[in-house]
Amino acid sequence: MTELADGQNEAQPPFQQVLSKSQKKANKKENKTSFCICSLHHWVKGLSIQSFSMKCIYCKLRGLANSPTKLALKRLIVKHRPSFIFIGEPWMNIDSFPASCLRRLNLEIFKVNFRGRLLPNLWCLCSISLHPTSIDFDDQQISFMLEENSMQFFVAAIYASTSYVHRRKLWIKHSNLQIIHKGPWCFIGDFNTILGAHEHRGNTTPASTPMNDFFDWSNSNNLVHLPTKGVNLTWSNGRRGDRHIENRLDRSICNLDFIDAYIWNKEVFGNVHDQLKKAKDKVNEIQHDISTNGHSDLLMNQEKQAQVDLELALNIEEAFWKEKAKIKWSLEGDRNTKFFHRVAKINAATNKIIFMRNGDNFLTDPDAIADHVDDGIIDEVILNLVNSETNNMLTDFPSMEEVHHAVFALNTNCAAGPDGFGALFFQSYWDIVKHDVYKAVLQFFQSG
């Protein structure tokens, strides 16, 4: 899953540098040290994806020269042990940063972005055991390739411009890079834009053009915005009252090749079902030895460890099926009729009453079950379960808040309705259409 870790530390940037107007403006915004994590091994708190053991962290520090920020960065590295760490807004000359500090953490700087006469605002660090190959970099991004276990994957660390016109160069570049360098791609960082109004909170209406640019780039390249944990709206302007604004700017995105090659690759991730079978067999084998030969400290310790391994295998299998179903539906949506009908068939079978107990007898014939229900069992059971208070709640008209929740719970990739508008339209322009939508919903409940 990508996400944003929920620990965000206040940090004042004492390091003063000659800043551009945009940098000065950025420093006036709410000063948070935020980070997002993209794990290429297992699901963690942050922007997370699965593959061989590799973890990427993107953190925005707003000044790396002061000791508290250095300490926060060190603790972050020690806790997560990343293979890659991308630092946004270090606001210091890279030559002034002590390389010895990084070597003690088993890291080194392998690339910084280029902004002409301005200081780089994006540093890329990696484990000293890795040897990434830079394929492109500019003022908004650093892209590189890494080959591991005879497999290649591509990663782009993003710090997009605040200008949507300039960001268009980023979208074009990364569309072209995916054509030139075919394979698994992952993009992680600060994209400085949102997909729709559901990623915005505030009294102002977000501009539609930047959102459309971002959505078009993502959609045309069949990119997947990975599920997130922790903080959802990752940036705020730090203002109070009606002027307060929050957006989701940080995220992790990948293409379909990345999902196919790394999330569900058996050679890398392993066969989930084989691992579960081996874990069960190991527990049974040890328990058989204990039953046959009696218990010993060695066998008891082995059984305890085998139970731990079995629980882990069960959790992995559960996550496997949950995420595979979620990703498959997210990617194929309403076009995936086979998947849809399979789910519908399972739900129909699950919801079907195949037998009913009547005293000491079990009714299996559908007609007998129907007759038993008609004899008053519904009045006997259902009405006793629903009191007047619950009934009033169920028959009450929905509130604006409930309609808002329902609209934003819709899948943005679902098919459009008869009017030609899909969920993305209503989510993006909710502030404009919400009253009309609410009136339509009330009319439905009032007139039937």
C-alpha positions in Angstrom: 0.0 0.0 0.0 1.7 4.2 -0.4 1.5 6.1 2.0 2.3 8.7 4.2 3.5 8.0 7.6 1.6 9.6 10.3 4.5 11.0 12.2 5.1 14.7 11.2 7.5 16.7 13.3 7.5 20.5 13.6 11.0 21.7 12.5 12.1 25.3 12.0 14.6 25.8 9.2 17.4 28.0 10.7 19.6 27.6 7.7 19.4 30.8 5.8 20.2 30.8 2.1 19.6 33.1 -0.8 16.1 31.9 -1.9 14.1 32.4 -4.9 10.7 34.1 -4.6 9.0 30.7 -4.9 11.2 29.3 -2.1 10.5 32.2 0.2 6.8 31.6 -0.5 7.1 27.9 0.3 8.9 28.7 3.6 5.8 30.7 4.7 3.6 27.6 4.4 3.0 25.3 7.3 6.4 23.9 8.3 6.1 20.2 8.6 8.7 17.4 8.3 6.6 14.8 6.4 7.6 11.6 4.8 6.2 8.8 2.8 7.4 5.2 2.5 7.4 2.9 -0.5 8.3 -0.6 0.6 9.4 -3.0 -2.1 9.0 -6.0 0.3 6.0 -5.8 2.5 3.1 -3.6 3.5 4.3 -0.9 6.0 3.0 2.4 7.3 3.5 4.6 4.3 3.4 4.4 0.6 3.9 0.7 0.2 4.3 -1.9 -2.5 5.6 -5.4 -2.5 8.7 -7.0 -4.1 12.1 -8.2 -3.0 13.5 -6.7 0.1 13.8 -3.0 -0.7 12.4 0.1 0.8 12.2 3.7 -0.5 11.5 6.7 1.7 10.6 10.2 0.5 10.8 12.9 3.2 10.4 16.7 3.0 12.6 18.2 5.7 12.5 22.0 5.1 16.1 22.5 6.0 18.7 19.9 6.8 21.4 22.0 8.3 19.9 22.2 11.8 20.7 19.5 14.4 17.0 18.6 15.2 16.2 17.8 11.6 19.4 15.8 11.2 18.5 13.8 14.3 14.9 13.3 13.0 16.4 12.0 9.7 18.7 9.7 11.5 15.9 8.2 13.6 13.8 7.7 10.5 16.7 5.9 8.7 17.5 3.7 11.8 13.8 2.8 12.2 13.1 1.8 8.6 16.5 0.9 7.2 15.7 2.1 3.7 17.5 1.1 0.6 16.7 4.5 -0.9 15.9 7.8 0.7 14.8 10.9 -1.3 15.1 14.2 0.6 13.0 17.2 -0.6 13.9 20.8 0.4 17.2 20.2 2.1 18.0 23.9 1.6 21.8 23.5 1.9 24.8 22.9 -0.3 25.4 19.2 -0.7 29.2 19.8 -0.1 28.4 21.1 3.3 26.7 18.0 4.5 29.1 15.6 6.3 29.4 12.4 4.3 30.7 10.6 7.3 27.2 10.8 8.9 25.7 8.9 5.9 28.5 6.3 5.8 27.8 5.4 9.4 24.2 4.8 8.3 25.3 2.7 5.4 24.1 5.3 2.9 25.6 7.6 0.2 24.3 10.4 -2.0 24.2 9.2 -5.6 22.3 12.0 -7.4 20.8 15.5 -6.9 18.5 17.3 -9.2 19.6 20.3 -11.3 18.0 23.8 -11.0 20.5 26.0 -12.7 21.9 28.7 -10.3 19.5 27.6 -7.5 20.4 24.9 -4.9 19.1 21.4 -5.7 15.9 20.8 -3.8 15.9 17.0 -4.2 18.6 14.6 -3.0 18.7 10.9 -3.7 20.5 8.6 -1.3 21.0 4.8 -1.5 22.5 2.0 0.4 26.3 1.7 -0.4 25.7 -1.9 -1.6 23.4 -0.7 -4.4 24.5 0.7 -7.7 21.6 2.6 -9.3 22.0 4.0 -12.8 20.6 7.5 -13.4 18.6 7.8 -16.6 17.3 11.4 -16.4 17.1 14.3 -14.0 16.0 18.0 -14.0 14.5 20.5 -11.6 11.4 18.4 -10.9 12.6 14.8 -10.8 15.4 12.2 -10.7 14.8 8.9 -12.5 17.0 5.9 -12.2 17.2 2.2 -12.9 18.2 -0.6 -10.6 18.9 -4.2 -11.5 18.5 -6.7 -8.8 18.3 -10.5 -9.1 18.4 -10.2 -12.9 15.3 -8.0 -12.7 15.2 -4.3 -13.7 12.9 -1.7 -12.2 12.7 2.0 -12.6 12.0 4.6 -9.9 11.4 8.3 -10.2 11.8 10.6 -7.2 9.4 13.5 -7.7 9.3 17.1 -6.5 7.0 18.7 -8.9 6.8 22.4 -9.6 4.1 24.6 -8.0 3.3 25.9 -11.5 0.9 23.6 -13.4 2.3 24.9 -16.7 5.8 23.8 -15.7 4.4 20.5 -14.4 3.2 19.7 -17.9 6.9 19.2 -18.8 7.1 16.6 -16.0 4.1 14.7 -17.3 5.4 14.7 -20.9 8.9 13.6 -19.8 7.6 10.7 -17.8 5.3 9.6 -20.5 8.3 9.5 -22.9 10.6 7.8 -20.3 8.1 4.9 -19.9 8.1 4.5 -23.7 11.9 4.5 -23.9 12.6 2.4 -20.8 9.9 -0.2 -20.8 9.4 -2.1 -17.6 8.2 -1.7 -14.0 8.0 1.9 -13.0 7.3 3.5 -9.6 6.9 7.2 -8.9 7.2 8.5 -5.4 7.2 12.0 -3.9 5.5 15.4 -3.9 3.4 15.8 -7.1 2.1 19.3 -6.0 -1.3 18.6 -7.4 -4.4 16.5 -6.7 -6.7 14.2 -8.6 -10.0 15.8 -7.5 -11.9 17.6 -4.9 -11.9 14.5 -2.7 -8.2 15.2 -2.1 -8.8 18.8 -1.0 -10.2 20.4 2.1 -11.0 24.1 2.4 -13.4 26.8 1.4 -11.8 27.4 -2.0 -12.5 25.3 -5.0 -9.4 23.6 -6.5 -8.5 24.6 -10.1 -9.7 22.0 -12.6 -6.9 22.4 -15.2 -4.1 21.1 -13.0 -6.3 18.2 -11.8 -7.2 17.3 -15.3 -3.5 17.4 -16.4 -2.5 15.0 -13.6 -5.5 12.7 -14.2 -4.8 12.6 -17.9 -1.2 11.7 -17.4 -2.0 9.0 -14.9 -4.9 7.6 -17.0 -3.1 7.6 -20.3 -0.2 5.6 -18.9 -2.4 3.2 -17.0 -0.9 4.2 -13.7 -2.2 3.0 -10.3 -2.3 5.2 -7.3 -1.4 2.9 -4.5 -3.6 2.6 -1.4 -2.4 4.6 1.6 -2.3 4.5 5.3 -1.8 7.2 7.9 -2.1 10.9 6.9 -4.3 11.3 3.8 -4.1 15.1 3.3 -0.4 15.6 3.5 0.0 19.3 3.0 -1.6 22.4 4.5 -1.0 26.1 4.1 -0.8 26.5 7.9 -3.4 29.2 8.0 -6.3 29.4 10.5 -10.0 29.7 10.2 -11.7 29.9 6.8 -8.3 30.3 5.0 -7.1 26.9 6.1 -6.4 24.5 3.1 -5.3 20.9 3.0 -4.4 18.8 0.0 -3.0 15.3 -0.7 0.2 16.1 -2.6 2.5 13.2 -1.6 1.8 9.7 -3.0 3.3 6.6 -4.6 2.2 5.6 -8.1 3.2 2.6 -10.2 2.4 1.1 -13.6 0.8 -2.2 -14.4 4.2 -3.8 -15.1 5.3 -3.0 -11.6 2.2 -4.7 -10.1 2.6 -7.7 -12.4 6.4 -8.1 -11.9 6.8 -7.2 -8.2 3.6 -7.4 -6.2 2.6 -10.8 -7.4 5.8 -12.3 -8.9 6.1 -15.8 -7.4 9.9 -16.0 -8.1 10.4 -12.8 -6.0 7.6 -12.8 -3.6 7.2 -16.5 -3.3 4.2 -18.8 -3.8 1.9 -17.7 -1.0 -0.1 -20.9 -1.0 3.1 -23.1 -0.9 4.5 -21.1 2.0 1.2 -21.6 3.9 1.2 -25.4 3.2 4.8 -25.7 4.4 4.0 -23.8 7.5 1.0 -26.0 8.3 3.0 -29.2 7.6 5.8 -28.0 9.9 3.4 -27.4 12.8 1.8 -30.9 12.3 5.2 -32.5 12.1 6.5 -31.0 15.3 3.2 -31.7 17.1 3.4 -35.3 15.9 6.9 -35.6 17.4 5.7 -34.2 20.7 2.8 -36.6 20.8 5.0 -39.6 19.9 8.2 -38.9 21.9 7.0 -36.5 24.6 7.7 -32.9 24.9 11.2 -31.4 25.4 12.4 -27.8 25.6 13.8 -28.1 22.0 10.5 -29.4 20.6 8.5 -26.8 22.6 10.6 -24.0 21.2 10.3 -25.4 17.7 6.6 -25.6 18.0 6.4 -22.0 19.2 8.4 -20.8 16.3 6.4 -22.9 13.8 3.2 -21.4 15.2 4.6 -17.9 14.6 5.6 -18.8 11.1 2.1 -20.3 10.4 0.4 -17.1 11.7 2.6 -15.0 9.4 1.8 -17.2 6.4 -1.9 -17.0 7.1 -1.6 -13.2 7.4 0.3 -13.0 4.1 -2.3 -15.2 2.3 -5.1 -13.0 3.7 -3.4 -9.8 2.5 -2.6 -11.5 -0.8 -6.3 -12.2 -1.6 -7.5 -8.9 -0.3 -5.1 -6.8 -2.2 -5.2 -8.9 -5.4 -9.0 -8.6 -5.5 -8.8 -4.8 -4.7 -6.1 -4.2 -7.3 -7.8 -6.3 -10.0 -11.1 -4.4 -9.5 -9.3 -1.1 -9.4 -7.4 -1.8 -12.6 -10.2 -3.4 -14.7 -13.2 -1.9 -13.0 -16.6 -2.4 -14.8 -14.8 -3.8 -17.9 -13.9 -6.9 -15.9 -17.1 -8.8 -16.4 -15.7 -12.2 -15.6 -14.5 -11.0 -12.2 -17.8 -9.1 -11.6 -19.9 -12.2 -12.3 -17.7 -14.4 -10.2 -18.1 -12.1 -7.3 -21.8 -11.7 -7.9 -22.1 -15.5 -8.0 -20.2 -16.0 -4.8 -22.3 -13.3 -3.1 -25.6 -14.9 -4.4 -24.5 -18.3 -3.1 -23.5 -16.8 0.2 -26.8 -15.0 0.7 -28.9 -18.0 -0.3 -30.8 -20.0 2.4 -30.1 -23.7 1.6 -31.7 -25.1 4.8 -33.7 -24.0 7.9 -34.3 -25.6 11.2 -37.8 -26.1 12.5 -37.6 -27.6 16.0 -35.7 -30.9 15.6 -36.2 -31.0 11.9 -34.1 -29.5 9.1 -35.9 -28.2 6.1 -33.9 -28.4 2.8 -36.7 -28.3 0.2 -37.2 -24.7 -1.1 -41.0 -24.9 -1.0 -40.9 -26.2 2.6 -38.6 -23.4 3.6 -40.9 -20.9 1.9 -44.0 -22.3 3.7 -42.2 -22.2 7.0 -41.3 -18.5 6.4 -45.0 -17.8 5.5 -46.2 -19.3 8.8 -45.1 -16.1 10.5 -41.4 -16.6 11.2 -40.7 -13.2 9.7 -43.1 -11.4 12.1 -41.7 -13.4 14.9 -38.0 -12.7 14.3 -37.6 -9.5 12.2 -40.0 -7.2 13.9 -38.6 -8.2 17.3 -35.1 -7.2 16.2 -36.1 -3.8 14.8 -37.5 -1.4 17.4 -39.2 1.9 16.7 -36.0 3.9 17.2 -34.1 1.8 14.7 -37.0 1.8 12.3 -37.1 5.6 12.3 -33.4 5.8 11.7 -33.7 3.4 8.7 -36.6 5.3 7.2 -35.3 8.8 7.8 -34.1 11.0 4.9 -30.3 11.0 4.4 -28.4 14.0 5.5 -26.0 16.1 3.3 -23.1 14.5 5.1 -24.3 10.9 4.3 -24.8 11.9 0.6 -21.3 13.4 0.6 -19.8 10.2 2.1 -21.6 8.0 -0.4 -20.4 10.1 -3.4 -16.8 10.0 -2.3 -16.9 6.3 -1.6 -17.6 5.7 -5.3 -14.8 4.2 -7.4 -13.5 7.0 -9.7 -12.9 4.4 -12.5 -16.5 3.1 -12.6 -18.6 3.6 -15.7 -20.5 6.8 -16.2 -24.2 7.0 -15.5 -27.0 7.6 -18.1 -26.2 11.3 -18.0 -22.6 10.6 -19.0 -21.1 11.8 -15.7 -19.0 9.4 -13.6 -18.0 9.5 -10.0 -14.9 11.5 -10.8 -17.0 14.4 -12.1 -19.1 14.6 -9.0 -16.1 14.3 -6.7 -14.1 16.9 -8.6 -16.9 19.5 -8.7 -18.7 18.6 -5.5 -18.7 22.2 -4.2 -20.6 23.3 -7.3 -23.1 20.4 -7.7 -23.6 19.2 -4.1 -26.9 21.0 -3.6 -28.4 19.8 -6.8 -27.3 16.2 -6.0 -28.7 16.4 -2.6 -32.1 17.7 -3.9 -32.2 14.8 -6.4 -31.5 12.3 -3.6 -34.2 13.7 -1.4 -36.7 13.7 -4.3 -35.9 10.0 -4.8 -36.6 9.2 -1.2 -39.7 11.4 -1.1 -41.4 10.2 -4.3 -40.0 6.7 -4.5 
